[in-house]
Amino acid sequence: MTLKKNVLALVVLGVLALGSSFIFLSSFDATPERISPDASAAGTVDASETLYGLAIAGYDIETKTVARNEFLSGILQRYQIDLQRIAVLADKSKPIFDVRKIAAGHDYTVFKDRSGRAAYFVYQPNAIDYVVYDLRDSITVYKEQKPVDTRIETVAGTIQSSLYETLEANGASPDLAVQLAEIYGWAVNFYRINKGDWFKLVYERKYVDGLPVGPGRIESAVFGHNGKEYEAYYFEPDDGQPGAYYDENGKSLRRTFLKAPLKYSRISSRYTMRRFHPVQRRWKAHLGTDFAAPHGTPIVATAAGVVTESSYGSGNGNYVKVQHDNVYTTQYLHMSKRAVKKGQRVSQGQVIGYVGSTGLATGPHVCYRFWKHGKQVDALAQVFPPSEPISEKYRIAFTKTLNIHQQVLASVGADKQSNLELFGALAFNIDSLFEVVENDDSRYLDGFSAQML
């Protein structure tokens, strides 16, 4: 989303806050309404009606869910498709979608002709994508996506138990917790969140057929932790440079090192000079931080560097060691599988392996070890300077975006009187919006005016 669209979406969000604590804004690109799979059951079908981009006139439509231990061959044979033709279909499908990945619990739709034979088979691997198999003459296979309606929404909450539960209790996707951990991963210790910590978010939410399918990007946020407020604002220049998150002063939230090698987990054992080892059954120093996570969870490099070791040890299990510069080195132990080789250069956030319990481990976790000047230290106790602040050539544009973000965040969870004041402030400054939006984008404002009427 460009800066201009970001600014417009946030202004409209603030104005619409007048009547609701959760605010919705349809995406700027209008998309046609989809036809319900049950449309054919309603009676006469208009010849122009479509489903998955296919004309439904002349077909009986059946939508079902793949049952447990059910395979494509069994499904299609019920609709008069023989095994030889199914084999051809599977072969043609390989470069587009592997039919062996058709899984229980996912929906499929069959277009039946008057004889009951399948003319089209459509499989949905997820809420957005679908694969079409044209079975009429020579088999053709292609993949498409349903229209996605992206809306801007807000959520606020005070943590009583966990961040996941608080987001879900306030009507937002708990998946936002992972994004927050990534945004604030250099500033907030998400493994020691306290009761009473709080947050306010402005974020994208994706809808398909009127139903939410997951969150998009967080546009702005403020997180209260240990009595301190941490602000984050997404800014993407219009010249093609990648977007990033900055604080209220334009300082990047990114640091040299991530605080953890997993996106979201929990600390099961901290760095200490005296810990009772669960396998060896004796007291000894634990010069690392254990992050518990499900088996197979991706482990990422906390900073860019070169892999100096990728091996197996009786105590460490599968492990990877990365040299970052002449000061810092990190190591990741007990992997189920290593994903990099010795001598390979890795970037920050790159997957280098997967959580396991190899070596001396009682359960799936990664032991994260950190060296500074050749001495092992507590990774979570290290303080790193921020990356480069926002470029001066973007400062004016960033400030304009920041001002609108801050006004909208201030209104999240506010009472009606505060929303009225925000409405007045934004309406008074509507002329300044034209300084940000070029003339050829004025159609967005026309659409906004129409919605308000």
C-alpha positions in Angstrom: 0.0 0.0 0.0 1.5 3.3 -1.0 1.8 6.4 1.3 -1.2 8.0 -0.4 -3.4 5.1 0.3 -2.1 4.7 3.8 -3.0 8.4 4.5 -6.4 8.2 3.0 -7.3 4.9 4.8 -6.3 6.3 8.1 -8.2 9.6 7.7 -11.4 7.8 6.7 -10.9 5.4 9.7 -10.7 8.4 12.1 -13.8 9.9 10.7 -15.8 6.7 10.8 -14.8 6.3 14.4 -17.7 8.6 15.2 -20.2 5.8 15.3 -18.2 2.7 16.2 -15.3 1.3 18.2 -14.5 -1.1 15.4 -14.2 0.7 12.1 -14.4 -0.8 8.6 -13.1 0.6 5.4 -13.5 -1.4 2.1 -10.4 -1.6 0.0 -10.2 0.9 -2.8 -10.3 -1.6 -5.6 -14.0 -2.6 -6.0 -14.5 -6.4 -6.6 -17.6 -8.1 -7.9 -19.9 -9.9 -5.4 -19.3 -13.7 -5.3 -22.1 -16.1 -5.9 -22.9 -18.5 -3.0 -22.3 -22.2 -3.7 -26.0 -22.7 -2.8 -27.2 -20.3 -5.5 -28.3 -23.0 -7.8 -30.7 -24.4 -5.2 -32.6 -21.1 -5.0 -34.5 -21.8 -8.2 -34.0 -20.3 -11.7 -30.4 -19.5 -12.4 -29.5 -16.5 -14.4 -27.3 -17.4 -17.4 -24.8 -14.7 -16.4 -24.3 -16.0 -12.8 -20.9 -17.4 -12.1 -19.1 -19.3 -9.3 -15.3 -19.4 -9.3 -15.5 -17.5 -12.6 -17.4 -20.4 -14.2 -21.0 -20.0 -15.6 -23.3 -22.2 -13.4 -26.2 -22.3 -15.9 -26.9 -25.9 -16.9 -25.0 -27.5 -14.0 -25.9 -28.9 -10.6 -23.6 -27.5 -8.0 -22.4 -29.6 -5.0 -20.1 -28.2 -2.4 -18.7 -30.7 0.2 -15.8 -31.1 2.6 -13.0 -33.6 2.1 -13.5 -36.4 4.6 -10.8 -38.1 6.6 -8.9 -40.7 4.6 -10.6 -39.5 1.4 -8.6 -39.0 -1.8 -9.1 -37.3 -5.1 -9.6 -40.6 -7.0 -12.4 -41.7 -4.7 -14.1 -38.3 -4.9 -14.0 -38.1 -8.7 -15.0 -41.7 -9.3 -18.3 -40.9 -7.6 -18.8 -38.4 -10.4 -18.1 -40.8 -13.3 -14.5 -39.9 -13.8 -12.4 -43.1 -14.5 -9.0 -43.8 -13.0 -7.1 -43.3 -16.3 -8.5 -39.8 -16.6 -7.7 -39.1 -12.9 -4.1 -40.1 -13.5 -3.9 -37.6 -16.4 -5.4 -34.9 -14.2 -2.9 -35.6 -11.4 0.0 -35.4 -13.9 -1.2 -32.1 -15.4 -1.8 -30.7 -11.9 1.8 -31.2 -10.7 3.2 -27.8 -11.7 0.2 -26.0 -10.3 -1.0 -28.0 -7.3 0.0 -31.4 -6.0 -3.2 -33.4 -5.7 -1.5 -35.4 -2.8 -1.9 -32.3 -0.7 -5.7 -32.4 -0.9 -6.5 -32.6 2.8 -9.4 -33.5 5.0 -11.4 -30.5 6.2 -11.0 -28.5 3.1 -13.9 -27.7 0.7 -14.4 -28.8 -2.9 -17.1 -28.0 -5.4 -18.3 -30.1 -8.3 -20.1 -28.8 -11.4 -22.3 -31.8 -12.6 -23.9 -32.0 -16.0 -27.3 -33.5 -16.5 -25.9 -37.0 -16.5 -24.3 -36.5 -13.1 -20.8 -36.5 -14.5 -18.3 -33.9 -13.2 -17.6 -31.1 -15.7 -15.5 -29.1 -13.3 -13.9 -29.9 -10.0 -12.8 -27.0 -7.8 -10.6 -27.5 -4.7 -10.0 -24.8 -2.0 -6.6 -25.3 -0.2 -7.3 -22.2 1.8 -9.9 -19.5 2.1 -8.4 -17.4 -0.7 -6.9 -19.7 -3.3 -8.8 -22.3 -5.4 -7.7 -24.8 -8.1 -10.0 -25.4 -11.1 -9.9 -28.8 -12.9 -11.7 -28.6 -16.3 -12.8 -32.2 -17.0 -14.9 -31.7 -20.1 -12.6 -32.5 -23.0 -8.8 -32.2 -22.7 -8.1 -31.7 -19.1 -6.9 -28.2 -18.1 -5.8 -27.1 -14.6 -5.4 -23.5 -13.3 -5.2 -21.7 -10.0 -7.0 -18.5 -9.1 -7.9 -16.4 -6.0 -11.2 -15.2 -4.7 -11.7 -11.4 -4.4 -10.2 -10.2 -1.2 -11.7 -7.2 0.6 -9.1 -5.5 2.7 -10.5 -3.3 5.5 -8.9 -1.1 8.1 -9.9 -2.0 11.7 -8.9 -1.1 15.2 -8.6 -3.0 18.5 -7.5 -2.1 22.0 -7.1 -4.3 25.1 -5.5 -4.7 28.5 -3.7 -8.0 29.1 -5.1 -10.1 31.9 -3.6 -13.5 30.9 -1.9 -13.7 27.5 -1.6 -11.4 24.4 -3.3 -14.1 22.3 -6.3 -14.4 24.5 -6.7 -10.6 24.9 -6.7 -10.1 21.1 -9.2 -12.8 20.6 -11.4 -11.6 23.5 -11.6 -8.1 21.8 -12.6 -9.5 18.4 -9.3 -9.4 16.6 -7.2 -12.3 15.2 -4.8 -13.7 17.7 -2.3 -14.0 14.8 -1.6 -10.3 15.3 0.4 -11.3 18.3 3.1 -12.7 16.0 3.2 -9.4 14.1 3.6 -7.5 17.3 6.4 -9.8 18.4 8.1 -9.0 15.1 7.5 -5.3 15.2 8.6 -4.8 18.9 11.0 -7.8 19.0 13.9 -5.4 19.6 12.2 -3.3 22.3 9.6 -5.3 24.2 10.3 -8.6 25.9 7.2 -10.6 24.8 8.3 -13.5 26.9 7.7 -11.5 30.1 4.5 -9.6 29.3 2.8 -8.5 32.5 -0.8 -8.4 33.6 -2.0 -4.8 33.0 0.2 -4.3 29.9 -2.0 -2.8 27.1 -2.1 -2.1 23.4 -3.9 -0.1 20.7 -3.7 -1.2 17.1 -4.7 0.0 13.6 -4.4 -2.9 11.2 -5.6 -4.4 7.9 -8.1 -7.3 8.0 -8.8 -9.4 5.0 -12.3 -10.7 4.1 -13.5 -13.3 1.6 -17.2 -13.7 0.9 -17.8 -11.4 3.9 -15.9 -13.6 6.3 -12.6 -12.7 7.9 -9.7 -14.8 6.7 -6.9 -13.3 8.7 -5.1 -10.1 9.5 -3.0 -8.0 7.1 -0.3 -5.6 8.1 -0.4 -3.6 11.3 -0.4 0.1 10.2 0.3 1.6 13.6 0.4 0.6 17.2 1.2 1.7 20.8 2.1 -0.9 23.4 2.2 -0.2 27.1 4.8 -2.4 29.0 6.3 -1.9 32.4 5.0 1.6 32.6 6.5 2.7 29.3 4.7 3.3 26.0 6.2 2.0 22.8 4.9 3.5 19.5 5.3 2.0 16.1 4.3 3.5 12.7 4.5 1.8 9.3 5.9 4.0 6.6 6.4 3.1 3.0 7.9 5.7 0.6 6.4 6.3 -2.8 9.6 5.7 -4.7 9.6 1.9 -4.4 11.8 1.6 -1.3 10.6 -1.0 1.2 8.4 0.0 4.1 9.5 -0.3 7.8 8.3 0.5 11.3 9.5 3.7 13.1 8.9 5.2 16.4 7.4 8.7 16.9 10.8 10.3 16.4 11.4 8.5 13.1 13.9 6.1 14.6 13.8 2.6 13.2 12.4 -0.1 15.5 14.8 -2.6 13.9 18.0 -3.5 15.8 21.1 -5.5 14.9 19.8 -8.6 16.7 16.4 -10.1 17.3 15.6 -10.8 20.9 14.7 -14.4 20.1 15.3 -17.0 17.3 11.6 -17.9 17.2 8.8 -15.6 16.2 6.6 -16.3 19.2 7.2 -18.8 22.0 7.9 -18.9 25.7 11.1 -19.0 27.7 11.4 -22.4 29.5 14.8 -21.8 31.0 16.9 -18.6 31.3 20.7 -17.9 31.3 22.0 -18.7 34.8 25.2 -19.8 36.5 23.3 -22.5 38.5 20.5 -24.7 37.1 19.4 -28.3 37.9 19.9 -30.1 34.6 16.8 -32.1 33.8 18.7 -34.9 32.0 22.0 -35.1 33.8 20.3 -34.6 37.2 22.9 -32.3 38.6 23.5 -28.6 39.2 25.5 -26.8 36.6 25.6 -23.4 34.7 23.1 -22.9 31.9 24.8 -20.4 29.5 21.9 -20.0 27.2 18.2 -19.2 26.9 15.7 -22.0 26.2 12.7 -21.2 24.1 10.0 -23.9 24.2 8.0 -24.3 21.0 6.2 -27.1 19.1 8.3 -29.6 17.2 9.1 -28.3 13.7 8.8 -24.6 14.5 11.2 -22.6 12.2 14.3 -21.3 14.0 15.7 -18.1 12.5 19.1 -16.3 12.6 18.8 -13.4 15.0 21.3 -11.4 12.9 23.1 -11.6 9.6 26.3 -13.5 9.5 28.2 -16.6 8.2 27.5 -20.2 9.4 30.7 -21.5 11.0 29.3 -24.8 12.2 26.3 -26.9 11.1 26.7 -30.3 12.8 25.6 -32.8 15.4 26.9 -33.3 18.9 25.9 -35.8 21.6 24.9 -33.0 24.0 23.9 -30.3 21.6 22.0 -32.5 19.1 21.6 -30.8 15.7 23.0 -27.3 16.0 24.1 -24.3 14.0 26.6 -21.6 15.0 26.7 -18.2 13.2 29.6 -15.6 13.3 28.1 -12.2 12.9 31.2 -10.0 13.1 34.4 -9.8 15.2 32.4 -9.3 18.3 29.2 -11.4 18.3 28.5 -15.1 17.7 25.2 -17.1 18.2 24.5 -20.8 18.5 21.2 -22.7 18.2 20.9 -26.2 19.7 18.6 -29.3 19.7 17.2 -28.8 16.2 15.2 -31.6 14.6 16.6 -30.6 11.3 19.3 -28.1 10.1 18.5 -25.9 7.0 21.9 -24.3 6.4 25.5 -25.5 5.7 28.9 -24.4 7.0 30.2 -21.4 5.1 26.8 -20.2 4.1 25.9 -16.5 4.5 22.5 -16.0 6.3 20.4 -12.9 6.7 18.5 -11.7 9.8 15.3 -13.7 10.1 16.3 -16.4 7.7 15.3 -20.0 8.7 18.3 -22.0 9.7 16.6 -25.0 11.2 13.6 -26.4 13.0 12.8 -27.0 16.7 13.4 -30.5 18.0 14.7 -32.3 21.0 17.9 -33.9 19.8 20.9 -34.3 22.1 20.4 -33.8 25.9 16.8 -32.4 25.8 13.6 -33.5 27.5 11.3 -31.8 25.1 11.1 -29.7 21.9 12.9 -26.3 22.3 15.9 -24.3 21.0 18.7 -23.4 23.4 20.0 -20.0 22.2 23.5 -19.1 23.1 25.2 -15.8 22.7 28.9 -14.8 22.6 30.4 -11.3 23.0 34.2 -11.0 22.5 34.5 -14.8 22.9 32.6 -14.9 26.2 29.1 -16.4 26.6 26.7 -13.8 27.9 22.9 -13.5 28.6 21.4 -12.7 25.2 18.3 -11.0 26.7 20.5 -8.6 28.7 22.2 -7.2 25.6 21.2 -3.7 24.5 21.8 -2.8 20.8 21.5 0.6 19.1 18.7 1.1 16.5 19.2 0.9 12.8 19.4 4.0 10.6 16.6 6.6 11.3 14.3 7.6 8.5 16.0 9.4 5.7 15.7 13.2 5.7 14.2 13.2 2.2 11.2 11.3 3.6 10.9 13.3 6.8 8.0 15.6 5.7 6.0 12.8 4.2 6.6 10.7 7.4 5.5 13.5 9.7 2.2 13.9 7.8 1.5 10.2 8.1 2.6 10.2 11.7 0.2 13.0 12.7 -2.8 11.2 11.2 -1.7 7.8 12.7 -1.4 9.4 16.2 -4.9 11.1 16.0 -6.5 7.8 15.0 -4.7 5.8 17.7 -5.8 8.4 20.3 -9.4 7.7 19.3 -9.2 3.9 19.6 -11.2 2.9 22.7 -12.1 6.6 23.3 -15.6 7.8 24.3 -18.0 9.4 21.8 -17.1 12.9 22.8 -13.4 12.2 21.9 -14.5 10.8 18.6 -16.6 13.9 17.9 -13.5 16.0 18.5 -11.4 13.9 16.2 -14.1 14.1 13.5 -14.0 17.9 13.8 -10.2 18.0 13.6 -10.0 15.8 10.6 -12.8 17.6 8.8 -11.2 21.0 9.5 -7.9 19.7 8.0 -9.4 17.9 5.0 -7.9 20.5 2.6 -4.4 19.5 3.7 -5.1 16.0 2.4 -4.9 17.3 -1.1 -1.3 18.3 -0.5 -0.5 14.6 0.0 -2.7 13.1 -2.7 -2.0 13.9 -6.3 -4.8 15.0 -8.6 -4.9 11.7 -10.4 -5.8 10.0 -7.1 -8.7 12.3 -6.3 -11.1 9.4 -7.3 -10.4 7.9 -3.8 -11.7 11.0 -2.2 -14.8 10.9 -4.5 -15.4 7.3 -3.3 -15.0 8.5 0.3 -17.5 11.3 -0.1 -20.0 8.9 -1.6 -19.7 6.6 1.4 -20.2 9.4 3.8 -23.4 10.5 2.0 
